[in-house]
Amino acid sequence: MSDPRDQPTQPASETGTARPEGPRVVALTLAFHRDARRVGERALVLEQESGRPVALGRHALELAHPGEAETRPLLDPRISREVAQLTARGGALTVEPASGAALTIDGRPARGRTAIDATALAQGVLIEVSRSALLVAHHATVGARPPRFGITGESLAVDEVRRAIAKVADLAVPVLVRGETGVGKERVARALHDASGRAGAFVAVNVSTLPPSLAAAELFGHARGAFTGAATPRDGLFARADGGTLLLDEVGELPQEVQPMLLRALERGEVRPVGSSEARPVDVRVVSATDADLEAAQARGELREALVHRLRGFEIRVPPLRTRREDIGRLVVELLRQELAPLGEAGRLDVEGRWIEPALMARLVSHAWPGNVRQLRGVLRQLAVTSRGAPALRADASVERALAERAPSERPQAPAPTDDEIHDALRAHDFSFSRAAHALGLSKTALYRRAETHPRIRPASALDAPAIERALAAHGDPEAAAASLEVSARALRLRMAALGISSPPGGASGG
């Protein structure tokens, strides 16, 4: 195969023998085509010593899926034979539209020569061609690629994650996976486990869902009689993950009383069930995940410094979706296929046509996605269901609201809730700390800490038997009694069990 650099009228496909002089080149990735199966194809725009441009048009741009040998042009009759001339230089891209060509760059009509600098390309720039095809201009590399590990995406950022997985997967060190909510941290953790060769199970737990009083027993197990209701011994999550991997999701929410026990497990490779005097050896690879600032929590005294250092044996950062626009088209097709399958409509992506309106796809690619891949999946599920039976996917009011949501960096910062707001939120949510924390925009752990020093909030564990019995006598059931005592019904029932107090006859016993 000849070197594409000897053919200045054609961009290079990644399957050729061309090697750019630098590690990064400019690429164009197809984000929309009438044939959904072509989404994700791309071409490399190699820098020419002569400075001569390459053509963008119906027959002039050769694209291929990464790793595939066969290339093909856009071939859409709605696209002119010549739309623009492209010149790559110094990691930047210059676009010069042909006379009368319908071309937009990030939503703005390209009236004349347009320079796209390297900073913009690092984020991805959307180029719409004749209102019929969408391309994302971005940086890429050629040559050897890391294993895919089941992770969707061809961006530089995703390849960096894959390289990190390949480097650390077979080691025993703890791994901390960091990234915004919804970026796919659990998928990275699963990839680490699958590539590790460990024969044991992959066990995942969201630490923020563990009640502080039960977190130790959930993680490390408990002996018979360790606490009220512990009639039999029980293994914890560490024992279930023995020989495998334990994912501690939202690790920044770990209760303080459990932190020294976790540190011991990491340092010694053993756990001690609650109520037991004997330690049990475990072979567990711990992967932690968080979107929180652990260093700030450490500085506030909420997380032990030694534990943070131990969890961060090796760190992997998962990029937000808005920084890898070139992956969004491929993600849309993959996730849509998954959402359309239960509706019996997955085949609509295998027939050439307007499976989605190009303008809507342009909005999906350009959106900041504050909820990242998780939010994208939710929007696509809404599109799939509401467009059921329609010729193309169209946005409804719910999707419009999602696409109007701003990224975290664009949102105004709300002031910290006051003591009155905290008390009011707890009362409004029947003293459920989970629901109140969500309403206040706090983590459950942060709300527990605020409640500990709140002058009007007392924990159920502070209630004595006479106070509980008076409330039960006055109100008849634990739910009503809990409301009068301003504690959660669940916490009150646990306190009643600890004190040996039974519910009154006919009283409610719901969970």
LUMDREN-604845 format. One record per residue (C-alpha): residue number from 1; residue in three letters; x, y, z. Coordinates in Angstrom, 1 decimal. Example, Ala and Ser with C-alpha at 12.3 -4.5 7.8 and 13.67 -1.06 7.14 Angstrom:
<drenvos>
bakol  senu  xx  yy  zz
1  ala  12.3  -4.5  7.8 .
2  ser  13.7  -1.1  7.1 .
</drenvos>
This chain:
<drenvos>
bakol  senu  xx  yy  zz
1  met  0.0  0.0  0.0 .
2  ser  1.4  3.4  -0.9 .
3  asp  2.0  6.1  1.7 .
4  pro  -1.1  8.4  1.9 .
5  arg  1.3  11.4  2.3 .
6  asp  2.1  10.9  -1.4 .
7  gln  -1.5  11.4  -2.3 .
8  pro  -2.4  15.0  -1.1 .
9  thr  -6.0  14.7  -2.5 .
10  gln  -6.9  12.0  0.0 .
11  pro  -6.9  11.9  3.8 .
12  ala  -5.3  8.7  5.2 .
13  ser  -7.3  5.9  6.7 .
14  glu  -5.9  4.4  10.0 .
15  thr  -5.4  1.1  8.4 .
16  gly  -2.7  2.2  6.0 .
17  thr  1.0  2.2  6.6 .
18  ala  1.2  6.0  7.0 .
19  arg  2.9  7.2  10.2 .
20  pro  2.7  10.9  11.0 .
21  glu  5.8  12.7  12.1 .
22  gly  4.3  13.6  15.5 .
23  pro  2.4  11.4  17.9 .
24  arg  -0.9  13.2  17.3 .
25  val  -2.7  14.1  14.1 .
26  val  -6.0  15.7  13.1 .
27  ala  -8.9  13.3  12.5 .
28  leu  -12.5  13.5  11.3 .
29  thr  -14.9  11.1  12.9 .
30  leu  -18.4  10.5  11.4 .
31  ala  -21.0  11.3  14.1 .
32  phe  -24.0  11.0  11.8 .
33  his  -24.7  9.3  8.4 .
34  arg  -27.9  8.0  7.0 .
35  asp  -26.4  4.6  7.5 .
36  ala  -26.1  4.3  11.3 .
37  arg  -23.6  1.4  10.8 .
38  arg  -21.1  3.9  9.5 .
39  val  -21.1  6.1  12.5 .
40  gly  -17.7  6.0  14.1 .
41  glu  -15.8  5.8  10.9 .
42  arg  -12.9  8.2  10.6 .
43  ala  -10.1  9.6  8.5 .
44  leu  -6.8  11.2  9.4 .
45  val  -5.9  14.5  7.9 .
46  leu  -2.1  14.2  7.7 .
47  glu  0.1  17.3  7.6 .
48  gln  1.6  17.9  4.2 .
49  glu  5.1  19.4  3.8 .
50  ser  3.7  21.1  0.7 .
51  gly  0.9  22.6  2.7 .
52  arg  -1.6  21.4  0.0 .
53  pro  -5.1  20.7  1.3 .
54  val  -7.2  17.6  1.1 .
55  ala  -10.8  17.7  -0.1 .
56  leu  -14.0  17.1  1.8 .
57  gly  -16.9  16.1  -0.4 .
58  arg  -19.2  13.3  -1.5 .
59  his  -16.4  11.2  -3.0 .
60  ala  -13.3  12.8  -1.6 .
61  leu  -13.2  11.7  2.0 .
62  glu  -12.2  8.1  2.6 .
63  leu  -13.3  6.8  6.1 .
64  ala  -13.0  3.5  7.9 .
65  his  -13.8  2.1  11.3 .
66  pro  -10.6  2.0  13.4 .
67  gly  -8.9  -1.3  12.8 .
68  glu  -10.8  -2.1  9.6 .
69  ala  -9.0  -2.1  6.2 .
70  glu  -11.9  -1.2  3.9 .
71  thr  -12.4  2.6  3.3 .
72  arg  -15.3  4.3  1.6 .
73  pro  -16.3  7.9  0.9 .
74  leu  -19.4  9.6  2.3 .
75  leu  -21.5  8.7  -0.8 .
76  asp  -24.5  10.7  0.2 .
77  pro  -26.1  12.3  -2.9 .
78  arg  -27.2  15.3  -0.8 .
79  ile  -23.5  16.2  -0.3 .
80  ser  -21.7  18.2  -3.0 .
81  arg  -18.7  16.7  -4.8 .
82  glu  -16.6  19.4  -3.2 .
83  val  -17.6  21.0  0.0 .
84  ala  -14.3  22.2  1.5 .
85  gln  -10.6  22.0  1.5 .
86  leu  -8.8  20.9  4.7 .
87  thr  -5.3  21.7  5.8 .
88  ala  -3.7  20.4  9.0 .
89  arg  -0.7  22.2  10.4 .
90  gly  0.8  22.2  13.9 .
91  gly  -2.1  20.3  15.5 .
92  ala  -4.6  22.8  14.1 .
93  leu  -7.0  22.6  11.1 .
94  thr  -8.0  25.1  8.5 .
95  val  -11.3  24.7  6.7 .
96  glu  -11.9  26.6  3.5 .
97  pro  -15.5  26.0  2.2 .
98  ala  -16.2  25.8  -1.5 .
99  ser  -18.4  28.5  -3.0 .
100  gly  -22.0  28.1  -2.0 .
101  ala  -21.3  25.0  0.2 .
102  ala  -23.6  24.4  3.1 .
103  leu  -21.1  23.9  5.9 .
104  thr  -21.4  24.8  9.6 .
105  ile  -18.7  24.6  12.3 .
106  asp  -20.0  24.2  15.9 .
107  gly  -23.3  25.5  14.7 .
108  arg  -22.1  28.6  12.9 .
109  pro  -22.1  28.9  9.1 .
110  ala  -18.6  28.8  7.6 .
111  arg  -18.6  31.8  5.3 .
112  gly  -14.9  31.7  4.5 .
113  arg  -11.6  30.3  5.6 .
114  thr  -11.9  29.1  9.2 .
115  ala  -9.0  28.2  11.5 .
116  ile  -9.7  25.7  14.3 .
117  asp  -6.9  25.8  16.8 .
118  ala  -5.4  22.9  18.7 .
119  thr  -7.2  23.8  21.9 .
120  ala  -10.6  23.6  20.2 .
121  leu  -9.7  20.3  18.5 .
122  ala  -8.7  18.8  21.9 .
123  gln  -12.4  19.2  22.9 .
124  gly  -13.8  18.2  19.5 .
125  val  -15.3  20.5  16.9 .
126  leu  -18.6  19.6  15.1 .
127  ile  -18.7  20.1  11.3 .
128  glu  -22.1  19.7  9.6 .
129  val  -21.9  18.9  5.9 .
130  ser  -24.8  19.9  3.6 .
131  arg  -27.2  19.2  6.5 .
132  ser  -26.7  15.5  5.8 .
133  ala  -23.6  14.3  7.6 .
134  leu  -21.9  15.3  10.8 .
135  leu  -18.1  15.0  11.4 .
136  val  -16.2  15.7  14.6 .
137  ala  -12.7  17.2  14.1 .
138  his  -10.3  16.2  16.9 .
139  his  -6.9  14.9  17.6 .
140  ala  -6.0  11.2  17.2 .
141  thr  -3.0  8.9  17.1 .
142  val  -2.0  6.2  14.7 .
143  gly  -0.2  3.0  15.3 .
144  ala  -0.6  0.4  18.1 .
145  arg  -3.7  0.7  20.2 .
146  pro  -4.3  -0.7  23.7 .
147  pro  -6.8  -3.6  24.3 .
148  arg  -10.4  -2.4  24.2 .
149  phe  -11.4  -4.0  27.5 .
150  gly  -15.1  -3.7  26.5 .
151  ile  -15.0  0.1  26.7 .
152  thr  -16.7  2.1  23.9 .
153  gly  -14.8  5.0  22.4 .
154  glu  -11.8  5.8  20.2 .
155  ser  -10.7  9.1  21.7 .
156  leu  -7.3  9.8  23.1 .
157  ala  -8.8  10.1  26.5 .
158  val  -10.4  6.7  26.4 .
159  asp  -7.2  5.2  25.1 .
160  glu  -5.4  6.6  28.1 .
161  val  -7.8  4.9  30.4 .
162  arg  -7.3  1.6  28.5 .
163  arg  -3.5  2.0  28.8 .
164  ala  -3.8  2.5  32.5 .
165  ile  -5.9  -0.6  32.9 .
166  ala  -3.4  -2.6  30.9 .
167  lys  -0.6  -1.4  33.2 .
168  val  -2.2  -2.2  36.5 .
169  ala  -4.7  -5.0  35.9 .
170  asp  -2.5  -7.9  36.9 .
171  leu  -1.0  -6.2  40.0 .
172  ala  -2.3  -6.5  43.5 .
173  val  -2.3  -2.8  44.3 .
174  pro  -5.5  -1.0  45.2 .
175  val  -6.8  1.2  42.4 .
176  leu  -8.8  4.5  42.8 .
177  val  -11.0  5.3  39.8 .
178  arg  -12.0  9.0  39.7 .
179  gly  -14.4  10.9  37.5 .
180  glu  -17.7  12.7  37.5 .
181  thr  -21.0  10.9  38.1 .
182  gly  -22.1  8.7  35.2 .
183  val  -18.8  8.5  33.4 .
184  gly  -18.5  4.7  33.7 .
185  lys  -16.3  4.2  36.7 .
186  glu  -17.9  0.8  37.5 .
187  arg  -17.2  -0.3  33.9 .
188  val  -13.5  0.5  34.4 .
189  ala  -13.5  -1.4  37.7 .
190  arg  -15.0  -4.4  35.9 .
191  ala  -12.4  -4.2  33.1 .
192  leu  -9.7  -4.2  35.8 .
193  his  -11.2  -7.4  37.3 .
194  asp  -11.7  -9.1  33.9 .
195  ala  -8.1  -8.3  32.9 .
196  ser  -6.6  -9.3  36.2 .
197  gly  -6.9  -13.0  35.8 .
198  arg  -8.4  -13.3  39.4 .
199  ala  -10.7  -16.3  39.7 .
200  gly  -12.9  -14.9  42.4 .
201  ala  -16.0  -12.8  42.1 .
202  phe  -16.4  -9.1  41.2 .
203  val  -18.5  -7.6  44.1 .
204  ala  -19.6  -4.0  44.1 .
205  val  -21.2  -1.9  46.8 .
206  asn  -22.2  1.7  47.0 .
207  val  -20.8  2.9  50.3 .
208  ser  -23.2  5.7  50.5 .
209  thr  -26.1  3.3  50.9 .
210  leu  -24.6  1.6  54.0 .
211  pro  -26.1  2.8  57.3 .
212  pro  -23.1  3.9  59.5 .
213  ser  -24.3  1.4  62.3 .
214  leu  -24.3  -1.5  59.9 .
215  ala  -21.4  -0.6  57.5 .
216  ala  -18.8  -2.7  59.4 .
217  ala  -21.0  -5.8  59.5 .
218  glu  -21.8  -5.4  55.8 .
219  leu  -18.2  -5.1  54.8 .
220  phe  -16.5  -7.5  57.2 .
221  gly  -19.3  -9.8  58.4 .
222  his  -20.4  -10.5  61.9 .
223  ala  -20.3  -13.2  64.5 .
224  arg  -23.4  -14.8  66.1 .
225  gly  -24.8  -12.5  68.7 .
226  ala  -22.7  -9.5  67.7 .
227  phe  -25.7  -7.3  68.0 .
228  thr  -29.5  -7.5  68.3 .
229  gly  -30.9  -9.7  65.5 .
230  ala  -27.5  -11.4  64.7 .
231  ala  -28.8  -14.9  65.3 .
232  thr  -26.3  -16.5  62.9 .
233  pro  -22.8  -15.6  61.7 .
234  arg  -22.7  -13.9  58.3 .
235  asp  -19.9  -13.3  55.8 .
236  gly  -19.3  -9.8  54.7 .
237  leu  -18.5  -8.4  51.2 .
238  phe  -14.8  -8.9  51.7 .
239  ala  -15.4  -12.6  52.2 .
240  arg  -17.7  -12.8  49.2 .
241  ala  -15.0  -11.2  47.1 .
242  asp  -12.2  -13.4  48.3 .
243  gly  -9.9  -14.2  45.4 .
244  gly  -11.6  -11.5  43.3 .
245  thr  -12.3  -7.8  43.3 .
246  leu  -14.3  -5.6  45.7 .
247  leu  -15.5  -2.2  44.2 .
248  leu  -16.2  0.4  46.9 .
249  asp  -18.2  2.9  45.0 .
250  glu  -18.7  6.4  46.4 .
251  val  -15.8  5.6  48.8 .
252  gly  -15.7  9.2  50.0 .
253  glu  -18.9  8.4  52.0 .
254  leu  -17.3  5.8  54.1 .
255  pro  -18.3  6.2  57.8 .
256  gln  -15.4  7.3  60.0 .
257  glu  -15.8  4.4  62.4 .
258  val  -15.2  1.9  59.6 .
259  gln  -12.1  3.6  58.1 .
260  pro  -9.5  2.0  60.5 .
261  met  -11.0  -1.4  59.8 .
262  leu  -10.7  -0.9  56.1 .
263  leu  -7.2  0.3  56.5 .
264  arg  -6.3  -2.8  58.5 .
265  ala  -7.8  -5.0  55.8 .
266  leu  -5.8  -3.3  53.1 .
267  glu  -2.5  -3.4  55.0 .
268  arg  -2.8  -6.9  56.5 .
269  gly  -4.9  -8.8  54.0 .
270  glu  -7.3  -9.8  56.8 .
271  val  -10.7  -8.9  58.2 .
272  arg  -12.2  -9.3  61.6 .
273  pro  -16.0  -9.8  61.6 .
274  val  -17.9  -7.6  64.1 .
275  gly  -18.2  -9.4  67.4 .
276  ser  -15.4  -11.9  66.6 .
277  ser  -12.0  -12.1  68.2 .
278  glu  -10.4  -13.9  65.3 .
279  ala  -9.2  -12.4  62.0 .
280  arg  -9.8  -14.0  58.7 .
281  pro  -7.3  -13.8  55.9 .
282  val  -8.7  -12.6  52.5 .
283  asp  -7.2  -12.1  49.1 .
284  val  -9.2  -9.2  47.8 .
285  arg  -8.2  -6.6  45.2 .
286  val  -9.9  -3.3  46.3 .
287  val  -11.0  -0.9  43.6 .
288  ser  -12.5  2.4  44.9 .
289  ala  -14.5  4.9  42.9 .
290  thr  -15.5  8.4  43.6 .
291  asp  -16.6  11.7  42.1 .
292  ala  -15.7  13.5  45.4 .
293  asp  -12.6  15.5  46.3 .
294  leu  -11.0  13.1  48.7 .
295  glu  -8.1  15.4  49.4 .
296  ala  -10.5  18.1  50.6 .
297  ala  -12.3  15.5  52.7 .
298  gln  -9.0  14.5  54.1 .
299  ala  -8.1  18.1  55.0 .
300  arg  -11.5  18.4  56.8 .
301  gly  -10.7  15.4  58.9 .
302  glu  -13.5  13.3  57.3 .
303  leu  -11.2  10.7  55.7 .
304  arg  -8.0  9.3  57.3 .
305  glu  -4.9  10.4  55.5 .
306  ala  -3.4  6.9  55.6 .
307  leu  -6.5  5.4  54.1 .
308  val  -6.6  7.9  51.2 .
309  his  -3.0  7.1  50.5 .
310  arg  -3.6  3.4  50.6 .
311  leu  -6.7  3.5  48.4 .
312  arg  -4.8  5.6  45.9 .
313  gly  -2.2  2.9  45.2 .
314  phe  -2.8  3.6  41.5 .
315  glu  -5.2  6.2  40.1 .
316  ile  -7.2  6.2  37.0 .
317  arg  -9.2  9.2  35.9 .
318  val  -12.2  8.7  33.6 .
319  pro  -12.8  11.7  31.4 .
320  pro  -16.2  13.4  31.2 .
321  leu  -18.2  12.9  28.1 .
322  arg  -18.1  16.5  27.0 .
323  thr  -14.4  16.3  26.5 .
324  arg  -14.6  13.5  24.0 .
325  arg  -17.2  14.5  21.5 .
326  glu  -15.8  12.1  18.9 .
327  asp  -17.1  9.2  20.9 .
328  ile  -20.7  10.4  21.3 .
329  gly  -21.9  9.3  17.9 .
330  arg  -20.7  5.7  18.4 .
331  leu  -22.1  5.7  21.9 .
332  val  -25.5  6.9  20.6 .
333  val  -25.7  4.0  18.1 .
334  glu  -24.5  1.4  20.6 .
335  leu  -26.8  2.5  23.4 .
336  leu  -29.8  3.1  21.1 .
337  arg  -29.4  -0.5  19.8 .
338  gln  -29.6  -1.7  23.4 .
339  glu  -32.7  0.4  24.1 .
340  leu  -34.5  -0.4  20.9 .
341  ala  -34.0  -4.2  21.2 .
342  pro  -36.7  -4.7  23.9 .
343  leu  -39.1  -2.7  21.7 .
344  gly  -38.4  -5.0  18.7 .
345  glu  -36.9  -2.1  16.7 .
346  ala  -33.2  -2.6  16.8 .
347  gly  -33.3  -3.3  13.1 .
348  arg  -34.1  0.3  12.3 .
349  leu  -30.4  1.0  12.8 .
350  asp  -29.5  -1.5  10.0 .
351  val  -31.5  0.3  7.3 .
352  glu  -30.2  3.4  5.6 .
353  gly  -32.4  6.4  6.2 .
354  arg  -33.1  9.2  8.6 .
355  trp  -33.0  7.0  11.7 .
356  ile  -32.5  10.3  13.7 .
357  glu  -32.7  13.9  12.6 .
358  pro  -29.2  15.3  12.0 .
359  ala  -30.1  18.4  13.9 .
360  leu  -31.0  16.3  16.9 .
361  met  -27.8  14.3  16.6 .
362  ala  -25.9  17.6  16.4 .
363  arg  -27.4  18.6  19.7 .
364  leu  -26.6  15.3  21.3 .
365  val  -22.9  15.6  20.2 .
366  ser  -22.7  19.3  21.3 .
367  his  -24.4  18.9  24.7 .
368  ala  -22.3  19.2  27.8 .
369  trp  -23.8  16.1  29.4 .
370  pro  -23.5  16.9  33.1 .
371  gly  -24.7  13.3  33.9 .
372  asn  -22.3  11.9  31.3 .
373  val  -22.9  8.4  29.8 .
374  arg  -25.5  7.6  32.4 .
375  gln  -27.6  10.6  31.4 .
376  leu  -27.0  10.0  27.7 .
377  arg  -28.4  6.5  28.1 .
378  gly  -31.5  7.9  29.9 .
379  val  -32.1  10.4  27.1 .
380  leu  -31.8  7.7  24.4 .
381  arg  -34.2  5.4  26.3 .
382  gln  -36.7  8.3  26.3 .
383  leu  -36.1  8.9  22.6 .
384  ala  -36.5  5.2  21.8 .
385  val  -39.8  4.8  23.7 .
386  thr  -41.5  8.1  22.7 .
387  ser  -40.5  7.6  19.0 .
388  arg  -41.7  4.0  18.9 .
389  gly  -43.0  3.3  15.4 .
390  ala  -42.0  6.7  14.1 .
391  pro  -39.7  7.0  11.1 .
392  ala  -37.0  8.9  13.0 .
393  leu  -36.2  9.6  16.6 .
394  arg  -37.5  12.9  17.8 .
395  ala  -37.1  14.8  21.1 .
396  asp  -40.1  15.2  23.4 .
397  ala  -40.4  17.7  26.3 .
398  ser  -38.4  15.4  28.7 .
399  val  -35.5  15.2  26.2 .
400  glu  -35.7  19.0  25.6 .
401  arg  -35.4  19.6  29.4 .
402  ala  -32.3  17.3  29.6 .
403  leu  -30.6  19.0  26.7 .
404  ala  -31.2  22.4  28.4 .
405  glu  -29.4  21.3  31.5 .
406  arg  -26.0  22.9  32.1 .
407  ala  -22.7  21.3  32.9 .
408  pro  -21.5  21.3  36.6 .
409  ser  -19.0  24.0  35.8 .
410  glu  -21.7  26.3  34.4 .
411  arg  -24.1  25.9  37.3 .
412  pro  -24.4  28.6  40.0 .
413  gln  -23.2  27.3  43.3 .
414  ala  -25.9  27.1  45.9 .
415  pro  -25.1  28.3  49.4 .
416  ala  -24.7  25.7  52.1 .
417  pro  -28.0  24.8  53.8 .
418  thr  -28.6  26.4  57.2 .
419  asp  -29.6  24.6  60.3 .
420  asp  -33.3  25.5  59.7 .
421  glu  -33.2  24.2  56.1 .
422  ile  -31.7  20.9  57.3 .
423  his  -34.3  20.4  60.0 .
424  asp  -37.1  21.4  57.6 .
425  ala  -35.8  19.0  54.9 .
426  leu  -35.6  16.1  57.4 .
427  arg  -39.2  16.8  58.6 .
428  ala  -40.5  17.0  55.0 .
429  his  -38.9  13.6  54.2 .
430  asp  -40.0  11.8  57.5 .
431  phe  -36.4  12.0  58.8 .
432  ser  -35.1  9.8  56.0 .
433  phe  -31.5  11.0  55.7 .
434  ser  -31.1  9.6  52.2 .
435  arg  -34.1  11.5  50.8 .
436  ala  -33.3  14.7  52.7 .
437  ala  -29.7  14.6  51.7 .
438  his  -30.8  14.4  48.0 .
439  ala  -33.2  17.3  48.4 .
440  leu  -30.5  19.4  50.0 .
441  gly  -27.8  18.5  47.5 .
442  leu  -25.6  17.0  50.2 .
443  ser  -24.1  13.6  50.6 .
444  lys  -25.7  11.4  53.2 .
445  thr  -22.5  11.4  55.2 .
446  ala  -22.3  15.2  55.1 .
447  leu  -25.9  15.4  56.4 .
448  tyr  -25.1  12.9  59.2 .
449  arg  -22.2  15.2  60.2 .
450  arg  -24.4  18.3  60.2 .
451  ala  -27.1  16.5  62.2 .
452  glu  -24.6  15.5  64.9 .
453  thr  -24.1  19.2  65.9 .
454  his  -27.6  20.4  65.1 .
455  pro  -29.3  21.8  68.2 .
456  arg  -32.8  20.4  67.2 .
457  ile  -31.9  17.0  65.8 .
458  arg  -31.2  14.0  68.0 .
459  pro  -30.4  10.4  66.9 .
460  ala  -32.7  7.6  67.7 .
461  ser  -29.9  6.0  69.7 .
462  ala  -30.3  8.8  72.2 .
463  leu  -33.9  7.9  73.0 .
464  asp  -34.6  6.0  76.2 .
465  ala  -37.3  3.3  76.7 .
466  pro  -39.8  5.5  78.6 .
467  ala  -39.8  8.2  75.9 .
468  ile  -40.4  5.6  73.2 .
469  glu  -43.1  3.9  75.1 .
470  arg  -44.9  7.2  75.8 .
471  ala  -44.8  8.0  72.0 .
472  leu  -46.1  4.6  71.1 .
473  ala  -48.9  4.8  73.7 .
474  ala  -49.9  8.3  72.3 .
475  his  -49.7  7.5  68.6 .
476  gly  -50.3  3.8  68.3 .
477  asp  -47.6  2.7  65.8 .
478  pro  -43.9  3.2  65.2 .
479  glu  -44.4  5.4  62.1 .
480  ala  -46.5  7.9  63.9 .
481  ala  -44.4  7.7  67.0 .
482  ala  -41.2  8.3  64.9 .
483  ala  -42.8  11.5  63.4 .
484  ser  -43.6  12.8  66.9 .
485  leu  -40.1  12.0  68.1 .
486  glu  -38.5  13.5  64.9 .
487  val  -36.5  10.4  64.0 .
488  ser  -36.8  8.0  61.0 .
489  ala  -39.2  5.1  61.4 .
490  arg  -36.4  2.7  60.5 .
491  ala  -34.1  4.1  63.1 .
492  leu  -36.8  4.0  65.7 .
493  arg  -37.5  0.3  65.0 .
494  leu  -33.8  -0.5  65.3 .
495  arg  -33.7  1.4  68.7 .
496  met  -36.8  -0.5  69.8 .
497  ala  -35.2  -3.8  68.9 .
498  ala  -32.1  -2.9  70.8 .
499  leu  -34.1  -2.0  73.9 .
500  gly  -36.5  -5.0  73.6 .
501  ile  -39.6  -2.9  73.0 .
502  ser  -42.3  -4.5  70.9 .
503  ser  -44.7  -2.7  68.6 .
504  pro  -48.2  -2.3  70.1 .
505  pro  -50.9  -4.8  69.0 .
506  gly  -52.2  -3.8  65.6 .
507  gly  -49.3  -1.4  65.1 .
508  ala  -47.7  -1.0  61.7 .
509  ser  -44.5  -2.8  61.0 .
510  gly  -43.6  -1.6  57.5 .
511  gly  -40.0  -1.2  56.3 .
</drenvos>
